[in-house]
């Protein structure tokens, strides 16, 4: 789910990304027996996403192709994002999918694979937070946070709120 959500959220606001994920769940997720407010369906399986008509959720064709390719690779076992997988191998496989770049692969590694030492140096929020702290050299600062750089990223993001 996190990997698909990461792709859905590329170059859109968090609100728009949540809306797309909701549409995707409504399109091909399993309906909940006891809906809670607006939550009426579970997030769909990779196989369901791979087979769905993603044009119905309203995103560009390139991103639909990326979501479909990712979902198919997950459903077929070509990519595993299960606990305990080799994070380097998973990241390489993700980067092999057109439309998944270094930021998205690193984000999935950080959040989906619980890698505690990922630093998203190109992330706009991270850069803004570091600038607000007076840190001109992100690489130098981040080097001091090893092996906990993922936690630093989360802290920097939280400081923007």
Residue pairs with C-beta under 8 A, 6 or more apart in sequence:
1 43
2 81
2 108
2 111
2 112
3 70
3 74
3 81
3 94
3 108
3 112
4 21
4 24
4 43
4 46
4 49
4 67
4 70
4 71
5 17
5 21
6 104
6 107
6 108
6 111
6 112
7 63
7 66
7 67
7 70
7 99
7 100
7 104
8 17
8 20
8 21
8 24
8 59
8 63
8 67
9 16
9 17
9 20
10 63
10 99
10 104
12 20
20 57
20 58
20 59
21 43
22 38
23 56
23 57
23 58
24 43
24 44
24 49
24 52
24 54
24 57
25 40
25 41
25 42
25 43
25 44
26 40
26 41
27 44
27 52
27 53
27 54
27 56
27 57
28 44
28 48
28 49
28 51
28 52
29 41
29 42
29 43
29 44
29 48
30 41
30 42
30 44
31 40
31 41
32 39
32 40
32 41
32 42
44 52
45 75
46 70
46 71
46 72
46 74
46 75
47 71
47 75
49 67
49 68
49 71
50 68
50 71
50 72
50 75
54 64
54 67
54 68
55 61
55 64
59 67
62 99
63 99
65 98
65 99
66 97
66 98
66 99
66 100
69 97
69 98
69 99
70 79
70 94
70 97
70 100
72 78
73 79
73 93
73 97
74 80
74 81
78 93
79 90
79 93
79 94
80 90
81 90
81 108
81 112
81 113
83 113
83 114
85 113
87 109
87 113
87 115
90 108
90 109
90 113
91 105
91 106
91 108
91 109
94 100
94 104
94 105
94 108
95 101
95 102
95 105
102 122
103 120
103 122
103 123
106 118
106 120
107 118
107 120
109 115
109 118
110 118
110 120
110 150
110 153
115 150
116 147
116 148
116 149
116 150
116 151
117 146
117 147
117 148
117 149
117 150
118 149
118 150
118 153
119 126
119 138
119 142
119 145
119 149
119 150
119 152
119 153
120 126
120 153
121 127
121 138
121 139
121 142
123 153
125 156
125 157
125 160
126 138
126 153
126 156
126 157
127 138
128 160
129 156
129 157
129 159
129 160
130 138
130 141
130 156
132 159
135 141
142 149
142 152
145 151
145 152
